[in-house]
């Protein structure tokens, strides 16, 4: 789907706000329905903005087959919280002008929002944010995950995130050796 | 987490510091492919973490100093005792690059306690009789050379002040085809290599006839190219892979500023090759820093008075910015291993230099401010500030307008 990522989006957002309904209904992979403000959805998600502008929103629930109900609930929750918090000018501009604004530290409520999530829920949410083109939410969730990884050894990272080690012993030794000459002492 | 799309994994890993990214290559195959494929690990930012730094700036004497938080330095032997008596005789450090040290007869890794000997120096290239030489170390720990990583030592000619040479005073220097000897740790031999100049020369033999204040003229190895601070303050950029070189005018000269008292210093940091100029203005130290952009132009990054720093220097060793550091040289050894601190040095908790400078009447008798070098991957410059009154040698760092203290 073509999504207009440029200045057209603000105009689309205004159009959306003038439309009949001010919410959209989203349907998770397991069939649960969630309502979210059309304005927030269009502002925070490039994919939803595109669907709204393109008229591919289904009043009976727009199918989002890739997103489970728990993740979708978090997405909707995030949109609502975002609509309630007064977004700073920087936030608005970062969600409209793409990839130009540097990452802005999560705000207090955003931090709390991701901190309460389990690992699985966090990974489902990061995937949903990626799928829906929610730049800010992706930023906040990726930031959270990277914070969790900092300072951990490969073994600890695999353990914490339940990642299967697909290296052989020899390969691991080789990777270690690539850095060894200069930096490690046996 | 196994199932996250590649883009998301790259997004997450891209936020990590270099040492963590390097570790993540060992988590699983796809991560390594992502990190390598997208060049998330900045090989040019190595060393992967800064545990300490060697310093060759002339302080109280011309020894090499090693500064590190005590815990981080325990695996490193800056005095090079592991070389034994014979090695110690030659333990004058002539150059440093990304954690390796170059002595007159060998290249040493003080962290792994390994070394490789240099072979005897070759005879001068044809027509180069009468020149002096300096040795420059070029080492890229990750990548640009085939693994295991190898280093090169460049024997770089210095135009002598008095000796007779086969070049007239008005000859361009370096010549349009510049021939030098390079030692490769892979082949363990000196090889003669010729580099052809791209662009204009920046000076003649006569311009180069300056005293060789060796400690101030440094060389930087960055992305396969060697940048050498020449005698007329120009920088020569030697591309080791494609046999070309070009001359870059000093930023101080390029901006047509006349600096009579001060030093131009070359270094490598976060975004590449930097040049610092330390001078005095109204009797106070002043620092300018330029970054070399991709088209080899200097961009002014910082232009700042160090007056506030000089006036407000915290001589109280118990203040919150003070940390114990080791100061090791072959002459002075202070093994102040007091605090166990496993974390990397926190360079961000400095104080901020105010815009306004108060008219303090305090007069500090200073021996002057010395530029020590740049942090390898953060835009921080290290200075030493020597005050006669208290006799304390202290070290400062500056990040943009921030200043903190390493004691």
Interface residues (C-beta under 8 A of the other chain):
Chain A: X103 X119 X123 X126 X127 X130 X138 X142 X143 X145 X146 X149 X150 X151 X152 X153 X154 X157 X158 X161 X162 X163 X164 X165 X166 X167 X172 X175 X176 X177 X178 X179 X180 X181 X182 X183 X184 X185
Chain B: X1 X2 X3 X4 X5 X7 X8 X11 X12 X13 X15 X16 X17 X20 X22 X23 X24 X25 X26 X27 X28 X29 X32 X46 X47 X48 X75 X98 X99 X100 X109 X111 X112 X113 X114 X139 X141 X142 X147 X148 X149
